[in-house]
Amino acid sequence: MKLLPRFLAASALAFGVGLSAQAAEITGAGASFPAPIYAKWAEAYKGATGNALNYQAIGSGGGVRQITAKTVDFGASDDPIPGDELARAGLVQFPAVIGGIVPVVNLKGIAPGAMQLDGLTLAKIFSGDITRWDDPAIAQQNQGVQLPSQAITLVYRSDSSGTTAGFTHYLAEIDPSFQGKVGAGKTVNWKSGVGGKGNAGVAANVAKLGGSIGYVEYAYAKQNKMTHVALVNKAGNAVQPSAESFAAAAAGADWSAKPGFGIGLSNQADPQAWPIVSASFILMHEKADDAARSAEALKFFRWAFENGSQMALDLDYVPMPASVVKQVEASWDAIKDGSGKAVVASN
């Protein structure tokens, strides 16, 4: 299984080089979950404006650390920061895009989407309670599928990861014992398996390890023709990952329910909903040390909201709904320069 070259970088994805003297360059770092769409947006944005984005896909934990240290213009995390922590750190948080987290396997003769798992079985696999592919709990859900008599090798994120947070919070909700055995958050206590840095590292390890299962953002699975697993959702339906099933999960979301739009989207009741869905969030300081750079970062996301929806859909992300974009852009009024003026004017 061949992985696309742009996803093989061990620590970073960098977009936008060779700038002219007049062009601006903004910097961001964090979640690898949205890296494919940020790359696409950055390429198109540079073509449209001449300005560039350099984004390092170092994991959500790294993104939080870098924006806290003020070494980048924005941080990115798939695990939203609670409102009280945002206030203490002087940060503004907003969602940029929505996507799905999918289990991927390397099993000979199994086609993408041919195998299905319910949430409880998936939790038992990743907690180490189910250790072989021909376990009765898996076989019962996959009659007619030739399951190998083979040990399961877990592949997980070795870095501090919002993808891990979204994945493990879902598993802990479905199986409360998972919380005690493994945990739920950006870093957890995996009992066995092989770690990989970033979504790209997990994808690479699953691709080379027979009998393995991991979890990645769907764009990595689709672009690299990986074998994803269908999942049984809260309504009891076996569903496939797609922009439509991700959108179904996000359709009823109340984005104003928590500060910084920090809501969860997984395990939704819609009959068509993919069960493990996450928004990816941007973090910026309320008090901008460099107002021009902060303004350019916001202009990039405004451009992406206005021009990047089809690009997102092409990569099986879900663009933010127009009603949410209005709320997001209104929240940018909190990002101010040294004189107390908003760095970008409201639309």
N, C-alpha and C positions, 0 to 999 in steps of 0.2 A: 504493500500500500504506500503510495508516494504522497508525501506532504508538500504543500505549496511552499516555495522558498521563503516567502515573506513571513510565514508563521514559524520559522525555525530559529529566529533570533533568540538567544538564551535569556537575554535580560531586557531588551528594548526593541521598540519599533520606532524608527525615526522617519518623519515625513517632512519634506520641504527643505531642500538644500540648494545651494547656488543662488542665493538671493541677491537681487540688485541692491545698491546702496540705499535706494529710496524705499524698498519694500520692508514691511514689518515682519517680525517673526515672534510668535508667541510660543510658550512652552507649557506642557502639561505632563503629568505622570500619574500612573495608578493602574486601574483595573485593566486586565487583558480582555475581559468579556466584550467591551465595545470596540476594541482596537481595530477590527476589520472595517467597521463603518467609519470610525474616525479617520482611518487611512483614506477611504474613498472620499469622504467629505473634504479632507485636507487637500487632496489632489485637485478636486474640482474648485475649491475655494481659491487656491493659488492661481488656477487658470483664469478665474473670474476677476480676482482683485490684485493679484501679484503678491499677496501676503501669504505667509507660510505658518504652518503648525509643526512643531517638533514635539511628538508625544512618545513618552517612554512607557511601555506596557510592563510595569514592574510589580503588579498586584495591588489590590485595594489598600492593604496595610501600608505599603510603600508610598502610595499616593497621599494618604492621610498624613504620613510623616513629612513628606516633602512640602505639602502646602502649609502645614503647621510651621515648618522651618523657613518658609517663604523663599524656597529655592526654585519654585515654578510659579507660573501665573495662575494655574488652576490644578487642583487635584481631582482624581476620579475614583469613586468607590461604588461597588455594587451592594455594599452593606451600609444602608443609610445611618448617619450619625444621629443619635437622639437629640431632641431639642435643647435639653439642658446642657449637653456637651457642646453643641453648636454655639450657644450663648457664651459659655465660658471661654471658648476659643476665638470668639469674634468672627465666626464663619457664616457665610450664606450657602445654602445647599439647594440644588434644584435638579430634577431629572432631565436627562437628555435624550434617552432612547430606551426602548423596552425589548427584551429578548428572552429566549427560553434556554434553560439548562437541560441537557439531554444526556442520558447514559449511553455510552458507546462501548462496543465489544469487539474482540478479535476472536471469532469462532469460525472455523473452516466450514463452508457450506451454508452459513446462515446469511440470508439477504437482509439489507437494511429494512427495518420495520417488521420483519417476519416474526421476531420474538417479542413477546409482551410480558410485562411484569406489573403487579400491583405494588402500591407503595410499601406495604408491610414486608413483602418479599424483598424488595429493593433495600429496605432498611436492614433486614436480617443478613443480606449479602454484605453490606458495607460495615456492619457491626462484627462480622466474622462468625455469626451463628450458622450461616449457610456457606459451605466451603467447596461444594462441587456442583458442576453444571447439570448433572443428572439428578440433583436432589428432588424428592417428590414435590416439594412446594413449587419448584420451577416447572417440572414436567407436567403437573396438573393444569397449568395455565397455557401449556404449549403442546397440546396433543397434535400429532402430525408433524412436529418439528423434530429433526434428528439432533438431539442434544448429545454432546460428547461426554463420555465418562472421563472427565478431566477436572483437575483442581482449578479453582477460581483464583486468579491473581488480581488483587485490587491495585488500581492506579489512582493516585490522589495528588492534590496540589501540595507542594512542599513549601510554598511561600504563603504569606498572609493574604488571604484571597476572599473577595466578595462572592465569587462563584462558589467557593466552599461554604461560605455563610448561607447563601440561598439554598444550596443543596442540603446541608445538614439541618437547617431550621425546618425544612420540609420533612425530612426523615424523622426528626424528633417529634414533630407534630403528629405524624402518622403512627409512630411507635415510641411512646414515652420512654421506654427502656433504653432507646438509642442515646438519649441525652446523658444518662449515667454511664453508659459504656464507652461512648466516643466523644460526646459533647456536641455543641452547636455554636458555630461562629466562624470567624475568619481563619482561625487555627484550632485544630482539634486533635484528640489523641487516637489516631488510627492504630489499630491493633496489629496490622500486617500490611504488606504490599510494597509498592514502589512509588516514590514521589517524583513529581515533575514540576518544573517551574513554569508558571503561567499556563493558560489554556493550551499554548503551543507545546509545552513540555509534556502535559498529560496526553495530548493527541499523539505526539511522537512515540511515547512509551507504549500506549495501547497498540499503535500500528506495528510495533516490533515484537510484542510479547503475546504469543498464542495463549488463549484461555483467559485473557485479561478483560477487565471492565473498568471504565473510568467515567468521568463526567466533564463535559465541556459546553461552552456556548455553541448554539446550533450552527452558526456560520462556520466554525472550525470543522464540525462534522460534515456539513454539506459540501464545503469547498474542497475538502480532502477525501470525499467519497468514503467516509467511515460508516460502519454498520451501527446505526442507532437502534435503540430499543423502544418499541411502543409502550406507553404507560396507561394504566387504568386510572381514570380520574375520580374525583369525589362523587360524581354522579354514577359511577360504575361502568363507564364506557371506556373501551380501549381506543386511544386517540394517537395520532401521529403528530410529530412536531411540525409546525408550519406557522407562517405569519398569521394565518387565520385563527389557529388554535391559541396562539399567544395573545392575539387581540381579544379573543373571547374571555381570556382570564382577566384582562385589564379593563374590560368594558364597564363593569360596575364599580370601579375603584372610586373612593372618595379621597381625592388628593389633599383636601384641606383637613383631613382627620388628624394629622400629626404635623408638628413644626418641620419645616424643611421638606415637606412633601414625603416624609419618610415612612411610607406605608409598605406593607407586604402584598404581593400579588399571587402567591402560590396557594394551591389547594382551594381554588374557587369552585363555586357550585354550578356554574354554567355547564350544560351537558357536553359542549364542544371544547371546553377549556383544557389546554395543556396544564398539567398539575404543578410544574416547577418553572415559574416565570419571575423575572426580576427586572426592575428598572435599574439603569446605571445613572449615578448621580455625579454632579460636578460640585466642587467645593472651592469657594473663593473667600478672601478676607473682606469683611465689611469696610475696613479702613484701608484703602488702596495706597500702598507705598509708591507705586508708579501708576498714576491714573490712566496714562495713555495705554500702557500694556493691559491693564484690567479692562479698559474700554474695548481694546481690540479683541480680547478673548470673548467678551460678550457679543461683539459684532460677529465673530465667527459662528457662535451658536445661534444667533438670530438668523444669519444667512442659512445655516443648516436647517433650522426649523422651516424657513420659507422655501428653500430650494432642494432640500435633501431627502424628502419623504420617499420618492421613488427609489433612490439609491438604497435607503434603508430596507425597503420592501424587497429589492432585488437580492439582498443578503439575508432575507428572512428575519429582519428585525421589525419592530412595530414603531412607526414614528409617533411622537407625542400628539395626542388629539389637539385640535385647534383651541378648544376651550381651556385645556391645561396650559398650552403655550401662553395664552393671555395671562394666566395666573403666574406662570414662571417669569415672564418678562416684567410683570408688575413687581415681583419680588426683587428685581435687580435695582430698584430705587434705593435699596438699603446699602448698596455698594457705593461708597462716596470717596471723593478726593479729600485733600487736607483742609479745604475750605468748607467741607460739609455738603458739597454739591454732588449729586449723582453723576457717576462717570459716563453713563449713557442716558440719553433722553428717552422717556417713555414713548411708546408708539401711540 
